Every structure is written in structure tokens, then in C-alpha cells.
Amino acid sequence: MGFLQWFVMAALALVVFVVQVVAFVDAVRRPDKGYRAEGRVPKAGWLAILGFAAALGFLGLPQGWLQGGFMFGSFLNIIAVAPAIIYWVNLRPRLQPYGTGNRPRGPQSGW
């Protein structure tokens, strides 16, 4: 595999890993009541699925240019990106009305 091909694959693997980590962090921030109201899988289940997917995505990152085994990492990334895509496309839009679970602190006056 040439350097340009390796660079493109490495960039794609990094983008996939970032998408997985951001999906996991977003899932952590959402309140549990939203998961209970909107789906069959509870928050802990989604966190386990997205965390495992992010771990697979980390393993799918390239280790080096001259080392072999990057095709196996690409296969891991293909498998691991599916739960993140499902979260972003299907579950996250339904969880947005529930907010992020952060409650305002202190007085909430207009002044």
C-alpha cells in the first residue's frame, strides 16, 4: 500500500473514531429518562454498545506505515461505526427534546 493510500485510510479511520467518541460522549450527557421514554435499550445499554464500538474504533486506528494488519483495522472500523451511525441518525434526534440533563444553577432572573 502506497503512502497516499495509507494516508487516506488513516484519515478515514481517525474520522470514524472521532464520530464514535463524540457519539459516546453525547450519549453520556443525555438524561436517562429520554432513553426510557424513546426506546427499548436503556442508557446503560447504549453506553456499553457505544463504548465497545469506540474501543474497536481505537483498535482500528493504523499502528504504523510499514506494519501490516491495517486491513483488519479497516474491518473493525466498518463494524464499529454502525452503532454510532444508528445513534446519530435514529436515537439522538429523539433524545434532543429531553436536553442534556444539565440543570441551571443559581437564580434565573432576567437581570
Residue pairs with C-beta under 8 A, 6 or more apart in sequence:
1 9
1 70
3 65
6 62
6 65
6 70
9 62
9 70
9 74
10 61
10 62
12 77
13 57
13 60
13 61
13 62
13 73
13 74
13 77
14 61
16 57
16 60
16 77
16 80
16 81
16 84
17 54
17 57
17 58
17 60
17 61
17 77
19 81
19 84
19 85
19 88
20 50
20 53
20 54
20 57
20 80
20 81
20 83
20 84
21 54
21 57
23 50
23 54
23 83
23 84
23 87
23 88
23 92
24 47
24 50
24 51
24 53
24 54
24 84
26 87
26 92
27 43
27 46
27 47
27 50
27 87
28 47
29 100
29 101
29 102
30 43
30 95
30 98
30 100
30 101
31 98
31 99
31 100
31 101
32 42
32 43
33 98
34 94
34 95
34 97
34 98
35 41
35 42
35 43
35 46
35 95
36 42
36 43
37 98
38 91
38 94
38 95
39 91
39 94
41 49
46 87
46 91
49 83
50 83
50 84
50 87
52 80
53 80
53 81
53 82
53 83
53 84
54 80
54 84
56 76
56 77
56 79
56 80
57 76
57 77
57 80
57 81
59 73
59 76
60 73
60 74
60 75
60 76
60 77
60 80
61 73
62 70
62 73
63 69
63 70
63 73
